[in-house]
Amino acid sequence: MFLVPVLIDTAPQTEVQKIEALIQAVADLEGAVFIRNGTEHTAKAAADHLRLKWRNAGPRVKTAPDFIRNCASESSLSGKPYEIRLKDGRTVLSRDWLWTELKRIEAAP
């Protein structure tokens, strides 16, 4: 009997993959409400908006931290921070939630 080694891809994620994972994590937040400039939005609408801001940011966003700082933390029109009202009723700054999510993504095997 021969054992065949199983290769596991342990290559670190690219920055683009990390940004995509952050946007997907936003889209997947069940029961969450995203607050942008005082208006409530669904998780899917928030993810679509973040993807549009990322596309429009161009070369200003090279890394996932750039994405959080330049696209996903506050309104570029008003400067007001984005907020997330979670399913349990707590409201958090999207910036804080995304930093925590990025740490989780980077720590995953």
N, C-alpha and C positions, 0 to 999 in steps of 0.2 A: 504494500500500500504506500502510495506516495502522497505527501502533503504538498498542496499547491499554496504558495504564499499569497495572501490577499493584500493587495496594495491599497492603502487608504490615502486619499488625497489630503495631505496636511498643509498644502500651500496656503499661505495667508490670502484672505480675500483682497481683491483690488479695491481701490477707493470707490470706483463706480459701483461695484457689487455692494459695498457697505451702504452707499447712498440709496441704492435701490432697495436694500433690506430695510432701511429706515423708513422709506416711503411706504413700503408694503406693510410694515408694522403699524403705521398710522392707519392705513386702509383697513387693516384687520381688527382695529380696536372696536369691539362690539359694544354698543350702547353708549359710546362716547360722543360728546358734542364738542366741536371745535369752534372757538370764538375768535373771530377776526374782525377788528374794528367795530366791536359791539354786536356783530351779526353772527348767529349760530349756523353752523354747517355740519353736514354728515361727515363721517370718516372718509368715505370715498371722495366727496367734494374737496375735503382738505388735502387728500393725497394728490388729486388732480391739480390743485392749486400749487402745491409744493413742487410737483414735477414741472409745471409751467415756469415757476420762478427759477428752478434749477436750469432749465433750458435757456431762459433769458439772461441768467447770470454770466454765461460764457466762461471766459478764462479766470474770473474771480473765484470760481469754485474748482479746486483741484483735489480736495480731500473731503472726507466726511465731516471733520470739524469745520472746514470752510462752509460746507452746506448748512450745518446747523447755525453758524454765525450769520451767514449772508442771505440765507433763504428761509429758514424755518423758525426763526425766533421772534420776528416782529414784522409789522407792516412796513413796506418800503414807502408807502404813501403817508401814513400818519405817525409812524415810529412807535405805535402802541404794540406791546408784546402780545403774541398769540397765546391763547390759553386753551386747555383741554379740560372739559368737565367729564370726569370719568364716570363709569357706570355706577359706582358707589356714591356718587354725589360730590366727591372731592374735586376741587378745581386746582390745576397745577399749570405752571408756565410750560408751554410746549418745549422751550429750550431745555428746561430741567429734565423733562420726560425723555427727550431725545438724547441727551448726554447719557442718561442711565441706560437707555436702550442701546446706544453705541457701545458702551462698556460690555453689555451682555453679548452683543454680536461679536465683539473682538475676543471675548473670553471663551466663546463656543469652540469646541474641538473641530 
